[in-house]
Amino acid sequence: MVKIGNIELGSFPLLLAPMEDVSDPPFRAVCKANGADLMYTEFISSEGLIRDAAKSVQKLDIFEYERPIGIQLFGSSIETMASCTEIATQAGPDLIDINYGCPVKQVACKGAGAALLQDIPKMVAMTSAVVKATHLPVTVKTRLGWDDSTKNIEDVAERLQDIGIQALTIHGRTRVQMYKGEADWRLISKVKENQRIKIPIFGNGDVDSPLKALEYKEKYGVDGIMIGRAAIGYPWIFNEIKHFLATGTYLPAPTIQQRIEVCAAHLDFSIRWKGEHGGIVEMRRHYSNYFRGLDHFKPFRTRLVTTMSPNEIEDVLKEIAQQYQTEFA
């Protein structure tokens, strides 16, 4: 049984990665319904939370059915991170996660996210401050290092465990790599094999199929896998992986009707959470992924991403069902 503090996650948990502008409550809802064991909010700016910025505060929204759920924070100031940890704790999550992995310039160039990989003493001090600011378990998500010459994750893992984190997720790339090239899980495996490491170690990067999940589980010995981009528009991946790990067989791919039903549920929640305008606009990033692989889909997508009418979107989804149900029956 893999545990983070007192949170039981099963024998090999599958985690949904915190993804900016993706991992909101509507997206998390469809992933939870399809097998995600632990989920996180989109990362929340500590500075935004301290300033009571509306976008940051809204990201604190969590729901009972999501549990266990973690709130992920990022920032460059130790004092601000400690203060926003207290605010996040009051929102009632099951754990607090610190982002030391985001590679984008808007974050890293401000001294937050993956930038802390260049200043390990500050990373340790910041983590210690967060641990002391909450009664909840604190976890960390990070990368192998800043670049090929500073792959310091083995040292980082020991030092962060020593000051109290209760799980570590490692993305198998450096900051310089961004999301390019193949994720290297060998160092993740070394961290897991370290006799000093007692906390769960989760691997992240490039797992996009049940077969690859089994391969990485057996080859690298991690306690669980975090899945990000592969779940966008395809929340079924969690249950598909679980079924394959348990039986060695594949679940049938979702039918067109199942794709439409989950897409429609996602849209409905998005509208209820963000309002009609915000919810409709937010969903536009998801349609291509929900209907990936359909021939001649572009005209339907164009209509889906240009209309502001929920009724028209419903009509388009019905047309998609009629167009493709025979082909994918």
N, C-alpha and C positions, 0 to 999 in steps of 0.2 A: 504493500500500500504506500503510495507516494503522498506525503503530507507536507504542507506549508504551515508551520505552526500547528494548530489543531484542525486545519482544513484538510479533509480527506478527499483525494482526487482520483482514486482508483489505482490500478496497477500500472497503467501507462497512459497518463492524461494527454489529451490534445488541447492545446491552448490557441485561442484566437488572438493574433497579434494586434496591438494597438496601432491603428493606421489613421493618420490625419485625414480628415474629410471623408472617412469611410466608416470607421468603427463607432458610429453613433448608435443610440438605442434601437432604431428600426433595423439596422444591419445586424446588430448583436442578437436581436430577437430571432431572426431567421436562422442564424448560426447556432444559437442555443437549441432551437427546435430540431436541429439536424445534427446534434451530437457534440458540440463544443463543451469541454469540461470546465474550462476556466477562461474568462474573458476580461478584457481591460477597456477602459474608456479611451477615447482619443487622448493623446498627450495634452496636458493642460499647462499653460504658461504660469509659472509661479508669480511673475510680475503682473500678468493679467488678473490673476485671482486676487492678489493683494489690492489691486486697483478696483476690484469689483466689476471688471469688464464683462459685459453681458455674454459675449461668446464663451469666455472661460467659465463663467458661473453656470451657464446652461450645460456644459460638458460634465458637470457634477451629477446630472440626473441619472439615477440608477433605479432599477425596479426589482422587486422581490424575486420574480421568476429568473432573473439573471444570475442569482447567486450560485457559486461564489464569483464575485466580481471585484476587480481591482481598479483603483483610480491611479492613473499614471501622471507623474509630474515631471517638469523639466525647468531648469533655470541656471543662472550663473552665479547668483548670490547665495551664500550659505545661510545667512540670516533670513532672507526671503523664502528660501526653500523650507526652512524650519517653520516659519509662520504659516505658509500655505499648507504645510502638512497638517497643522492643527485644524485649519479650515476644512480640508478634504476629509479628515477623520470625522468631523461632525456630520458629513453627508452620509455616513453609515456604510461605507464599503467593507469588504472582508479583508482587504489588504491595501497597502500603498506600494506602488512601483515607481522606481526612479529611472528616467530615460537618460542613459549615457551612450546611446547608439545612433540617434538621429543624425544623418550626415548632411542634411541640406544646409546651404549657406546661411539662410535666414536665421537658423538656430545655432549652428556650429560657429559662425563668425561672431556671434554675440557671447561666446564663451560657455554655451550650454550644449546639451546633447553629447555628441561624440567629441566635442572639443575637450571635455574633461579627460579624455584618453591621453592628452598631452600634459596633464597635470595630475598625476595620481595622488600626491599628498592632498590636493584640494578635493579630489573625488572622495577620498577616504574621510576627510573632515566633513564634507557635505553629507555623506551617507550617515555618518555618526550622528550628526545633528538631526537628520530626519528620523532615525531610529529612536532617538531620545524624545522626539516631539509627538510620538504616537504610541498608543498601546497595541496597535495592530501590527501584524507581521509586515515587514518591509522586504521587498524583492527588488532586483535590479535587472534591467535589460541593457546589454552593451554589445560591443564588437570585439574582434580579435585584437585590435590596436588601431592606432591612427594610420600607419602605413606599414609597408613590408619590413621596415627596419625597427618598428616598435610594437611588435606583436607580443604584448606583455600580459595577455589574459590570464596566464597561469599565476603570476604574482598578484594580479588584481583580484582574482577569485579568492585566494587565501586571505588577503588583507580585508576584503569586504566581508567574508564570512567571520573573520575574527572580531569585527566590530558590530556584528549582529544581524546581517541580512539572513533571510531564511529560505531563499531560492535565488538562482541566477539563470537567466536566459542569455545565450550567446548566439549572436548572428555571425555566421562563418565568413565574414568579409571584414576588411579594414574600412576606415572612413574614406580613404582615398579611392577605394574601389567603388564607392557608392553602392549601386545595385548591379554593377557590371561583372562579367565573368562568372565563373562557377564558385559557389560557396565552398570553403574548405573546412570540413568538419573534423580534420585530424587533431587540431588543437583543442576543439571542444571535447573530443574523446580523451585527450591528455588530462584536461581539467577533471573530468569525471573519474579517471583512473587514479588520480592523486589520493593517496591514503589519508591526507589531512582533510580532504573535502568531505563533509558529512551532509551538506545541504543538497537538495535536488538540483540537478543540472539539466536544463532544457536546451535543445538545439533548435536553431532557426535558420532558414535559408534554403530555397530551391525544392522543398518537399511539395510536390504537386500531383502525387498519385499514390494509391495504396501500395503499389509495388515498391516505390521509392521509400515510403515510410517504413515498410518492413526491412528493406535493405539497410537504411540508416539506423534503425533500432538495433539490428543485430550486429552491424559493423562497428558502430560507435558507442553503444552501451549507454546512451542517455536515458534519463528518467522519464522523458516525454518530449513531445515535439510541438513547437509553436508554428502555426500556419498563418500566413498573411495573404499575399496576393492571390494565391491559388483558391482562396475562399470567396473572392470577389465575384459575385454572380454565380457562384457554385458552392453554396453552403452544404451541399450534400457530401462534400469531400470528407467531413468528419465521420459520419456514419459509414461511408464507404471504406475508409481506412480501418475503423473499428471492426467491421465485418470481415475484412480481408485478414487482419491480424488474428482474428478468432477462428476463421474457417479456412483460410487460404483460397477463398473463392470471391469473385466480384459480385457486388450487387448490380442489378440492372441499372443502366443509366436512366436519369429522370426523363419521363415522357414530356412531350410538349405541354400537355395539360398540367403536369406537375410544375414545370418551369413557370407557366403562366400564373398558376395559383400562388406560388411563393413570391413571384415578382409583384403580383397584385397585393398580397399581404404586406410586403415591404413598403409599397407605395402608400397603402392605407395608413400604416403606422407613421410613415414619414409625414404625411399630411396632418395627422392628429398631433404629432409632436412639434412640428415646425410651422404649422399653419398651411393653408392651401398653396400659396405662392411659394414659400420656402420649401415645402415638401416636394412639390412637383419639380422644382429646379434641382433639388438635391438628388432626385432619382435619375436624372438624365445621365449621370456618370455610370449607371449600372446596367442600362438596357443592353448594350452591346455584349456585356459579359453574360447576362442571363440567357441570351439567345445566340451565343457564340456557335459557329459552325453551320448556321442555317444559310442555305444558298439564297441569293437574291433578297437578302433581308434589308438592304439599305433603304428602300422606300419606306418600309415600316419604321425603321429607326428614325428617319428624318421626321416623320409625323410625330413620333413619341417625344422627340426632343424639341419640338417647336410649338406644340400646343400647350396652353395653360388651362385646359379644361379636363377635369377628372373623368367626365362622361366620355369625352372623345378618346382619352387614353384607354378607357374600358372597351370602347368600340374597336380600337386598333388591336387590343389584345385578343378580342373575339375573332377578328379577321385573321390574326396570326394562327390561332387554333384551327380555324377552318382551312387555311392554306397548307399547314404543315402536319396536321394530325395523321393523315393517311401515310405520308412519307416516313413519319417516325413512329408509327403505331407498333 
